[in-house]
Amino acid sequence: MSVIHASQLSFFAAHAPFDQMEQSHLLWMLERMQLSYYARGEVIASPEQGVVERFLVIKQGMVQGEQNVADASEADAWLELSEGECFPLGALLAHRPVASIYRAGQDTFCYELQAADFHTLLGLSPPFRDFCTRRIANLLEHSKQVIQAQFTQSSAGQQSLTSPLSAIIIRPPVTCAPQASVREVLQQMHDSRIGSMVAVDDAGRPLGILTLPDVLERIALPQANLDQPVIGVMTTQLTTLPPHAMAHEAALVMAKQGFRHVLVVENERLVGLVSEKDLFALQRVGLRQIGSAIRHAQNVGELQQSAADIRSMAHNMMAQGVAAEQLTQFISTFNDLLTVRIIELEFAANRSAVRVEQLCWIALGSEGRFEQTLSTDQDNALIFTVPEGMTADQVRAQLLPAARRINEMLAVCGFPLCRGNVMASNPQWCLSLEEWKRVFLNWVMNSTPEALLHASIFFDFRSLYGAHALAEELRLWLTGIAGDNSRFQHQMAENALRIRPPLGLVRDFVLGSENTLDLKLNGITPFVDAARIFSLATGVTGTGTIQRLRQSAPALHIPVTEVDGWINAFLFIQMLRLRHHYEASVRQKAVGAPALNNLIDPALMNELDRRILKEAFRQARKVQTRLALNYQL
């Protein structure tokens, strides 16, 4: 190997995807590459040059990509590529000219490979091909492996929650006939050393399940007749999942409903049984145990411990490689359970003339979207109906003290009081259904800056407790009036575009206070805002950002590949936030560090994460560009 190749290999080994390629393929590429120099301001590639003929990798310097859009502002018109980044992949793969002007932002050296050799290399090297065809997804997978390795050091031996249930089923299910006697079934369970039995009909359809706790509760303690048909003591309201469902879905079902087993059913036929032990064993406590502890908690002290368990669970899941989308769903689901239990304890301790079926506690903001991380304050509200003989003010007067105690207990459990007072204990957000409709109608018809701010918070509401039908009625009504008001959507879009991704012209990022980036405001918010507006325009009633993007895209004629790029970028920033929050919580516990926040110093990030974060911010710009085009802004 020549000295030149050795230095080149050292350079490429530090950058994706070259660090994943076989050395023979990397050498093949280097033998065909040339090193070129471009002076500052010199055009490297432009649409006028025709079909792209070169694949370029920046060795030293910086390249700026100028969008060829006549009415684009300077802030929108430039992207920045730095050492180790390659371009123009899209144009090379499509055999077309570039869509932007690529210009040297300073004196720049680039490795260049002819287009014909680029396409040959795609066939030779799977990692190279995968990167070029799924650029951001490939970078994200690379980063995910690094993150997982970091957390695995403290959580060794954890099983994955990303496997399908079909891969987790240990053996064929042991079953019985529904008319078999209890005695026969218990003997069979003993002989087979199993903790559950499923009754199936002649076609293999599950009819009921008997577990060891059932044996104690329904057979041993009441001294039931052992010769009766077993179906009489079985649980017959069954929860089933298909074989292709992920393990994390089964875990969520167990956590929410307190089950120890989930039946795996395909074409109505039982094909397997997955228990909590089959899924995984967390270091200190399992998911079902966390859920069970929350449901049976009798005081706020017990719920404080459960809140700590939720944070520990999140750490273990990052070690297992659980993706950000599933992880935030887990966190939000358990926070839901904790909130519901606090509400139950409050109404059990302090009886109110307002019955549960007359009120609905709703979650707002990130909890309403199932996107909570480890750093989240409270955003909640109350909807109620007015009983005959009472006024809305009288109902409100009864509910506000209870709501205040609930908000305070949530704060004790680690959910700070909202600094903007967007909480159910605020009379402004404890309203009857008709009052809520008037408030929303006022926001839609009179789009003041304050109304648009409130809309961005309250439009993500989701029912947690009580009369869920109240929230459903409000959602359907709101979808109708907002979807029919293009002026309101236009103003929402205009307001959303005021927050820009922090990409710089002369450096990677535009930094805020203390040289930091706000991952929530400048990273997550552009995706969340755009998804909310797209959902209003298309009548999508879901509240999750990813759900909204996927479901609204077809009606807006947005290509799947474009949406996938947005979603991958959104999830990467979410994972960065989760990791940042966990690391900060560890420091906070050890040395009393400041409260958790979303501010990250890019200088402390590794090169790979900095690179992906830049790409993620570019995707945020793209979603905003789509929003601007849709509303002609």
C-alpha positions in Angstrom: 0.0 0.0 0.0 1.4 3.4 -0.9 2.0 6.2 1.6 -0.6 8.2 -0.3 -3.2 5.5 0.1 -2.4 5.1 3.8 -3.1 8.8 4.5 -6.2 8.7 2.4 -7.5 5.6 4.1 -6.9 7.3 7.5 -9.1 10.2 6.3 -11.9 8.1 4.9 -12.0 5.8 8.0 -13.2 8.8 10.0 -16.3 9.4 7.9 -19.5 7.4 7.0 -20.1 5.4 4.9 -16.5 4.8 4.1 -15.7 3.5 7.6 -18.2 0.7 6.9 -16.8 -0.4 3.5 -14.5 -3.3 2.8 -10.9 -2.2 2.4 -10.7 -3.7 -1.1 -13.6 -1.6 -2.2 -12.2 1.5 -0.6 -8.9 1.0 -2.3 -10.7 0.4 -5.6 -12.4 3.8 -5.1 -9.2 5.6 -4.1 -7.3 4.3 -7.1 -9.9 6.1 -9.4 -10.2 9.3 -7.4 -8.5 12.6 -8.2 -7.9 15.5 -5.8 -9.2 18.9 -7.1 -8.9 22.4 -5.7 -11.6 25.1 -5.8 -10.9 28.7 -4.8 -13.3 30.5 -2.5 -16.5 31.5 -4.4 -15.8 29.1 -7.3 -18.8 27.2 -8.6 -18.2 23.4 -8.2 -21.6 22.2 -9.7 -24.6 23.9 -11.1 -27.8 23.1 -13.0 -26.3 24.7 -16.2 -23.5 22.1 -16.3 -26.0 19.3 -17.3 -26.1 15.8 -16.1 -23.8 15.3 -13.1 -20.5 13.6 -14.0 -18.7 13.5 -10.7 -19.1 12.2 -7.1 -17.3 14.5 -4.7 -16.0 14.1 -1.1 -14.8 17.2 0.7 -11.3 16.7 2.0 -10.7 20.2 3.3 -12.7 23.4 3.3 -16.4 24.0 3.0 -19.1 23.9 0.2 -22.3 26.0 0.2 -25.3 24.8 -1.6 -27.4 27.6 -3.1 -31.0 26.7 -3.9 -31.9 27.7 -7.4 -35.2 29.4 -6.4 -35.8 32.9 -7.5 -37.8 34.0 -4.5 -35.9 32.2 -1.8 -34.5 34.4 0.9 -30.7 34.2 1.7 -31.4 32.3 4.9 -33.3 29.6 2.9 -31.0 29.6 0.0 -27.9 28.1 1.5 -26.8 24.8 2.9 -23.3 24.0 4.2 -21.2 20.9 3.6 -17.9 20.3 5.4 -15.0 17.9 5.7 -16.0 14.3 5.0 -19.4 15.0 3.5 -20.2 13.9 -0.1 -22.4 15.3 -2.8 -24.5 15.4 -5.1 -26.0 12.0 -4.4 -29.6 12.7 -5.5 -28.5 14.0 -8.9 -26.0 11.1 -9.5 -28.6 8.4 -8.6 -31.2 10.0 -10.9 -28.8 10.8 -13.8 -29.8 14.4 -13.8 -28.3 17.9 -13.3 -28.1 19.2 -9.7 -31.0 21.3 -8.5 -28.7 23.7 -6.5 -25.6 25.6 -7.2 -22.6 24.2 -5.1 -20.0 26.8 -4.5 -16.8 26.8 -2.5 -17.3 28.8 0.7 -13.6 28.9 1.2 -10.5 27.4 -0.4 -11.6 23.8 -0.8 -10.1 20.4 -1.8 -12.4 17.6 -3.0 -11.8 14.0 -3.8 -13.6 13.3 -7.1 -14.8 10.1 -8.7 -16.3 9.8 -12.2 -20.0 9.1 -12.4 -19.4 5.7 -14.2 -17.1 4.6 -11.4 -19.6 5.8 -8.8 -22.3 3.6 -10.3 -19.8 0.6 -10.4 -19.0 1.2 -6.8 -22.7 1.1 -5.9 -22.7 -2.5 -7.2 -19.5 -3.5 -5.4 -20.1 -2.1 -1.9 -23.4 -2.7 -0.1 -22.6 -0.3 2.7 -21.9 2.4 0.1 -25.0 1.7 -1.9 -27.2 1.6 1.3 -25.8 5.0 2.4 -26.3 6.7 -1.0 -29.9 5.4 -1.4 -30.9 6.0 2.2 -28.6 8.7 3.3 -30.1 10.1 6.5 -31.6 6.7 7.5 -28.2 5.1 7.2 -26.5 7.8 9.2 -29.2 7.5 11.8 -28.6 3.7 12.1 -24.9 4.3 12.5 -25.5 6.8 15.3 -28.1 4.5 16.9 -25.5 1.8 17.2 -23.1 4.2 18.9 -25.8 5.4 21.3 -26.8 1.8 22.0 -23.2 0.8 22.7 -22.8 3.7 25.2 -25.9 2.7 27.2 -25.3 -1.0 27.0 -22.2 -0.6 29.1 -24.4 -0.1 32.1 -27.3 -2.3 31.0 -25.7 -5.5 29.7 -27.8 -8.5 28.9 -31.0 -6.7 28.0 -33.1 -8.3 25.2 -34.4 -6.3 22.3 -37.9 -4.9 22.1 -37.7 -4.3 18.4 -38.2 -8.0 17.4 -41.5 -9.4 16.1 -43.4 -11.6 18.4 -42.9 -14.5 16.0 -39.2 -14.4 16.9 -39.9 -14.4 20.6 -42.3 -17.3 20.8 -40.4 -20.1 22.6 -42.6 -23.1 21.8 -46.0 -24.0 20.4 -48.8 -23.1 22.8 -50.1 -25.7 25.3 -53.9 -25.8 25.0 -56.9 -27.6 26.2 -60.6 -28.0 25.3 -63.0 -25.6 26.9 -65.0 -28.4 28.4 -61.9 -30.1 30.0 -62.3 -30.2 33.8 -60.4 -27.8 36.1 -58.7 -30.8 37.7 -57.4 -32.1 34.3 -56.1 -28.7 33.3 -54.3 -28.1 36.6 -52.6 -31.5 36.3 -51.5 -30.7 32.8 -50.1 -27.3 33.8 -48.2 -29.1 36.6 -46.9 -31.8 34.4 -45.8 -29.4 31.7 -44.4 -26.9 34.2 -46.3 -24.0 32.7 -47.9 -21.0 34.3 -50.9 -20.6 31.9 -53.3 -22.6 29.8 -55.3 -21.5 26.8 -58.6 -23.1 25.8 -59.2 -23.3 22.1 -62.1 -24.5 19.9 -61.8 -27.1 17.2 -60.5 -24.5 14.7 -57.7 -23.4 17.1 -59.4 -20.1 18.0 -58.6 -19.0 21.6 -61.6 -18.9 23.9 -60.1 -18.3 27.4 -56.9 -18.3 29.4 -56.1 -19.5 32.9 -53.0 -18.3 34.7 -51.5 -19.1 38.1 -52.9 -16.0 39.8 -56.3 -17.1 38.5 -55.8 -20.5 40.1 -55.4 -18.8 43.5 -58.2 -16.2 43.1 -60.8 -18.3 41.3 -60.1 -21.9 42.3 -58.1 -22.3 45.5 -59.5 -19.5 47.7 -63.2 -20.0 46.8 -62.7 -23.8 46.8 -64.2 -24.1 43.4 -65.5 -27.4 42.0 -62.5 -29.1 40.3 -64.7 -31.2 38.0 -66.5 -28.2 36.4 -65.5 -27.1 32.8 -62.3 -25.0 33.0 -63.8 -22.3 30.7 -66.0 -21.3 33.7 -63.0 -20.0 35.6 -61.0 -18.7 32.7 -60.5 -15.1 31.6 -62.5 -14.9 28.3 -61.9 -11.2 27.4 -58.7 -11.8 25.5 -56.0 -9.5 24.2 -54.4 -10.7 21.0 -51.6 -9.5 18.7 -50.5 -10.8 15.3 -47.1 -12.5 14.9 -45.6 -9.5 13.1 -46.4 -7.1 16.0 -43.3 -5.8 17.7 -42.3 -6.9 21.2 -42.6 -3.3 22.4 -46.3 -3.4 21.5 -46.9 -6.5 23.7 -45.0 -4.8 26.5 -47.2 -1.8 26.2 -50.3 -3.9 26.4 -49.0 -5.7 29.5 -48.1 -2.4 31.1 -51.4 -0.6 30.4 -53.7 -3.5 31.3 -51.7 -5.4 33.9 -51.5 -8.7 31.9 -48.7 -11.2 32.2 -49.4 -12.8 28.9 -50.4 -11.8 25.3 -51.9 -14.3 22.9 -50.3 -14.3 19.4 -53.1 -15.0 16.8 -52.9 -15.4 13.1 -56.0 -15.8 11.0 -58.0 -16.1 14.3 -55.9 -19.2 15.2 -53.6 -19.3 18.3 -50.0 -19.7 17.2 -48.2 -18.7 20.4 -48.2 -17.2 23.8 -45.7 -14.5 24.9 -45.2 -13.8 28.6 -43.5 -10.9 30.3 -40.5 -13.2 31.0 -40.2 -14.0 27.4 -39.9 -10.4 26.5 -37.2 -9.1 28.8 -36.2 -8.5 32.4 -35.3 -4.9 33.2 -32.5 -4.4 35.7 -34.6 -3.6 38.7 -38.2 -3.9 37.7 -40.3 -5.0 34.7 -42.7 -3.0 32.7 -45.7 -4.8 34.1 -44.4 -4.3 37.6 -44.1 -0.5 37.0 -47.6 -0.4 35.6 -49.0 -2.5 38.5 -47.2 -0.4 41.1 -48.7 2.7 39.6 -52.2 1.3 39.5 -52.1 0.1 43.1 -50.3 3.1 44.6 -52.0 4.6 47.6 -50.0 7.8 48.1 -47.8 10.2 46.3 -44.7 8.8 47.8 -45.2 5.5 46.0 -45.9 7.3 42.8 -42.6 9.2 43.2 -40.8 5.9 43.2 -42.7 4.8 40.1 -41.7 8.1 38.3 -38.1 7.2 39.1 -38.6 3.7 37.7 -39.9 5.2 34.5 -36.7 7.1 34.0 -34.7 4.0 34.8 -36.8 2.1 32.3 -36.0 4.7 29.6 -32.3 4.3 30.2 -32.5 0.5 29.8 -34.5 0.8 26.7 -31.9 3.1 25.1 -29.4 0.3 25.9 -31.7 -2.2 24.1 -31.7 0.0 21.0 -35.4 0.9 21.3 -36.1 3.6 18.7 -37.1 7.1 19.8 -40.6 6.8 18.4 -41.3 3.7 20.6 -39.4 5.1 23.6 -41.3 8.4 23.7 -44.6 6.3 23.4 -43.5 4.2 26.4 -42.6 7.2 28.5 -45.9 9.0 27.6 -47.9 5.8 28.3 -46.5 5.4 31.7 -46.8 9.1 32.5 -50.5 8.7 31.5 -50.9 5.8 34.0 -49.3 7.9 36.7 -51.5 10.9 36.0 -54.6 8.8 35.9 -53.7 7.3 39.3 -53.2 10.7 40.8 -56.6 11.8 39.6 -58.2 8.6 40.9 -56.6 9.1 44.3 -57.8 12.7 44.4 -61.4 11.9 43.5 -61.4 9.0 46.0 -60.2 11.2 48.8 -62.3 14.3 48.0 -65.8 13.5 46.8 -67.3 15.9 44.4 -70.8 16.6 43.2 -69.4 16.4 39.7 -69.2 12.7 38.7 -66.4 11.2 36.7 -68.7 10.6 33.7 -69.3 14.4 33.6 -65.7 15.5 33.2 -62.6 14.7 31.0 -59.0 15.4 31.9 -57.0 16.1 28.7 -53.3 16.1 28.1 -51.8 18.8 25.8 -48.5 19.5 24.2 -45.9 16.7 24.0 -47.9 14.3 26.2 -50.9 14.9 23.9 -48.7 13.9 21.0 -47.2 10.8 22.8 -43.8 12.5 22.5 -42.7 13.1 26.0 -39.0 12.9 26.9 -37.5 12.8 30.4 -37.8 16.6 30.7 -41.4 17.8 30.5 -43.6 20.1 32.4 -47.3 20.0 32.8 -49.8 20.9 30.0 -53.3 19.8 30.8 -56.9 21.0 31.0 -60.4 19.9 31.9 -63.6 19.5 29.9 -66.9 19.1 31.7 -70.6 18.9 31.2 -73.0 21.1 33.2 -75.5 19.0 35.3 -79.1 20.1 35.3 -79.6 22.8 38.0 -76.0 24.0 38.0 -74.1 26.6 36.1 -70.7 26.3 34.5 -69.2 28.6 37.1 -70.6 26.4 39.9 -69.1 23.2 38.4 -65.8 25.0 37.9 -65.7 26.1 41.5 -66.0 22.5 42.6 -63.4 21.2 40.1 -60.6 23.8 40.5 -59.5 22.8 44.1 -59.2 19.2 43.0 -57.3 20.2 39.8 -54.9 22.3 41.9 -54.1 19.3 44.1 -53.6 17.1 41.1 -51.2 19.6 39.5 -49.3 19.8 42.8 -49.0 16.0 43.1 -47.8 15.8 39.5 -45.1 18.4 40.4 -44.0 16.3 43.3 -43.6 13.3 41.0 -41.2 15.2 38.7 -43.5 17.1 36.3 -42.9 20.8 37.0 -45.9 23.2 37.0 -46.3 24.9 33.7 -44.7 28.4 33.7 -47.4 29.6 31.3 -50.1 28.2 33.7 -51.5 26.0 31.0 -53.0 23.6 33.6 -56.4 22.4 34.6 -56.2 24.4 37.9 -56.3 27.6 35.8 -60.0 28.7 35.5 -59.2 29.7 31.9 -58.6 26.0 31.0 -61.3 24.4 33.1 -64.3 24.8 30.8 -67.5 23.2 29.8 -67.7 21.5 26.4 -69.7 24.5 25.0 -67.2 27.0 26.5 -64.3 25.1 24.9 -66.1 25.3 21.5 -66.4 29.0 21.9 -62.8 29.4 22.8 -61.6 27.4 19.8 -63.9 29.2 17.5 -62.6 32.5 18.7 -59.0 31.3 18.0 -59.8 30.1 14.5 -61.9 33.2 13.5 -59.6 35.8 15.2 -56.1 34.7 14.7 -54.2 37.0 17.0 -50.6 36.1 17.9 -51.9 34.9 21.3 -54.6 32.8 19.7 -52.0 31.2 17.3 -49.8 30.4 20.3 -52.7 28.8 22.2 -53.8 26.9 19.1 -50.3 25.3 18.8 -50.6 24.0 22.3 -54.3 23.1 22.6 -54.8 21.5 19.2 -52.7 18.5 20.4 -55.1 17.6 23.1 -55.8 13.9 24.0 -58.2 12.4 26.5 -56.6 10.8 29.6 -59.4 10.3 32.2 -63.1 10.4 32.6 -65.7 10.9 29.8 -63.5 10.3 26.8 -66.5 11.0 24.6 -66.3 14.7 25.5 -62.8 15.0 24.0 -63.9 13.0 20.9 -66.8 15.3 20.3 -64.6 18.4 20.7 -61.9 16.9 18.3 -64.4 16.1 15.5 -66.0 19.5 15.9 -62.6 21.3 15.8 -61.4 19.3 12.8 -64.4 20.5 10.9 -64.2 24.2 11.6 -60.3 24.4 11.3 -60.2 22.3 8.2 -62.7 24.6 6.4 -60.8 27.8 7.4 -57.9 28.3 4.9 -57.2 31.8 6.3 -56.6 30.3 9.8 -54.3 27.6 8.3 -52.4 30.3 6.4 -51.8 32.3 9.5 -50.7 29.2 11.4 -48.2 28.4 8.6 -46.9 32.0 8.7 -46.5 31.8 12.4 -44.7 28.4 12.2 -42.2 29.7 9.7 -40.9 32.3 12.2 -38.9 29.6 13.9 -36.0 28.6 11.7 -33.6 25.7 11.9 -30.2 27.1 13.2 -28.1 26.4 10.1 -25.3 28.9 9.6 -23.7 30.5 6.5 -20.1 30.6 7.7 -20.2 27.8 10.3 -22.2 24.7 10.9 -24.8 26.1 13.3 -26.2 29.5 14.4 -25.7 29.2 18.2 -27.8 30.8 20.9 -27.0 31.6 24.5 -23.8 30.1 25.8 -23.0 28.7 22.4 -25.8 26.1 22.5 -28.6 24.9 20.2 -32.2 24.5 21.4 -33.2 21.0 20.2 -36.8 21.5 21.1 -37.5 25.0 19.8 -35.3 25.0 16.7 -35.2 21.2 16.1 -38.4 19.5 17.0 -40.8 22.5 16.6 -40.6 22.9 12.8 -41.7 19.3 12.3 -44.4 19.5 15.0 -45.9 22.7 13.7 -45.9 21.6 10.0 -47.5 18.2 10.9 -50.2 20.0 12.9 -51.1 22.3 10.0 -51.0 19.5 7.4 -53.4 17.5 9.7 -55.8 20.4 9.9 -55.8 20.8 6.1 -56.5 17.1 5.5 -58.8 16.3 8.4 -56.4 13.9 10.2 -57.6 13.5 13.8 -54.4 11.9 15.2 -52.2 14.0 17.5 -48.8 12.4 17.0 -46.3 14.2 14.7 -45.3 11.1 12.8 -48.9 9.9 12.6 -49.9 13.3 11.2 -47.1 13.4 8.6 -47.8 9.9 7.3 -51.5 10.2 7.2 -51.7 13.7 5.6 -49.0 13.2 3.0 -51.1 11.3 0.4 -53.8 14.0 0.3 -51.1 16.7 -0.1 -49.3 14.7 -2.8 -46.1 14.5 -0.8 -43.8 11.6 -1.8 -43.2 8.9 0.7 -39.4 9.3 0.5 -39.7 13.0 1.4 -41.8 12.2 4.4 -39.5 9.4 5.5 -36.6 11.9 5.4 -38.5 14.3 7.7 -39.5 11.5 10.1 -36.0 10.2 10.3 -34.7 13.6 11.1 -37.4 14.3 13.7 -36.6 10.9 15.4 -32.9 11.6 15.5 -33.4 14.9 17.3 -35.7 13.2 19.7 -33.1 10.6 20.5 -30.5 13.4 21.0 -32.9 15.0 23.5 -33.5 11.7 25.3 -29.8 11.1 25.6 -29.1 14.7 26.7 -31.9 14.5 29.3 -30.7 11.2 30.7 -27.0 12.3 31.0 -28.1 15.6 32.6 -30.3 13.8 35.1 -27.3 11.6 36.1 -25.2 14.8 36.7 -28.1 16.4 38.5 -28.4 13.5 40.9 -24.6 13.3 41.5 -23.7 17.0 41.8 -26.9 18.9 41.9 -26.7 20.2 38.3 -29.3 22.7 37.0 -32.8 21.4 35.9 -33.1 19.5 32.6 -33.3 21.5 29.4 -33.0 21.1 25.7 -29.8 23.2 25.2 -26.9 21.2 23.7 -23.4 22.4 22.9 -22.5 21.1 19.4 -18.8 21.4 20.3 -19.2 18.5 22.7 -20.9 16.3 20.1 -19.0 13.6 18.2 -18.4 14.2 14.5 -21.0 11.7 13.4 -23.8 13.2 15.5 -22.9 16.8 14.4 -23.1 15.7 10.8 -26.5 14.0 11.3 -27.8 17.0 13.2 -26.9 19.2 10.3 -28.7 16.9 8.0 -31.7 16.8 10.4 -31.9 20.6 10.4 -31.8 20.6 6.6 -34.8 18.2 6.6 -36.5 20.7 9.0 -35.9 23.4 6.3 -37.3 21.1 3.7 -40.6 20.6 5.6 -40.8 24.3 6.1 -40.2 24.9 2.4 -43.1 22.5 1.7 -45.3 24.4 4.1 -44.3 27.7 2.5 -45.1 26.4 -1.0 -48.5 25.0 0.1 -49.6 28.3 1.6 -47.6 30.6 -0.9 -45.6 32.2 1.8 
